[in-house]
Amino acid sequence: MTTKIHTAVDGRGRPLAVVVTGGQRNDGAMLSQVLEEIVVPRYRGRARSRPDAVIADRAYSSGVTRRFLRARRITAVIPQKRDEIANRKRRGSAGGRPPALDEIRYKQRNLVERSYALLKQWRGLATRYDKLAIVYRAAVVLSACITWARQIGDTP
């Protein structure tokens, strides 16, 4: 009876997309669904739906995820798991090159962690009082709307 919130945030920590799943769900499997939810309207032209980069933790480090992002021309800023590094080294020259990691860009991942911390300030979200997933997701979306309203209200 656990719940996991998968979210994508912009460069200022504001939520762009939210997907709620069961707690046993794999993070990497939900990446495509989270990226499909992103829609950023523009003043002119089509809405933007593809980020420049995905900054994620080691849970998203797999060949499937990296190929998925590469096919969509999205930069993957994801560190490798220790077992993946060991397997690559064990294979020697057949293991291939390690994927590049922009460590300076990876430091921006704290925006995601801070957005989760802000989200969990709501007691109802932190403890999951709602029985229905749709009601729980509505509370998460409402929290995202309030986050956006606060930051837009602060701009001159």
MODAFEN-V995598 format. One record per run of one state. SS is the DSSP state (h for helix, s for strand, l for the rest). FROM is the first residue (numbers start at 1). TO is the last residue. If there is no record, write none. Layout:
ss=[SS SS]
from=[FROM FROM]
to=[TO TO]
//
This chain:
ss=[l s l s l h l s l s l s l h l h l s l h l h l h l h l]
from=[1 3 10 15 23 27 38 40 41 48 49 53 57 58 61 63 72 75 79 82 96 103 120 123 128 133 155]
to=[2 9 14 22 26 37 39 40 47 48 52 56 57 60 62 71 74 78 81 95 102 119 122 127 132 154 156]
//
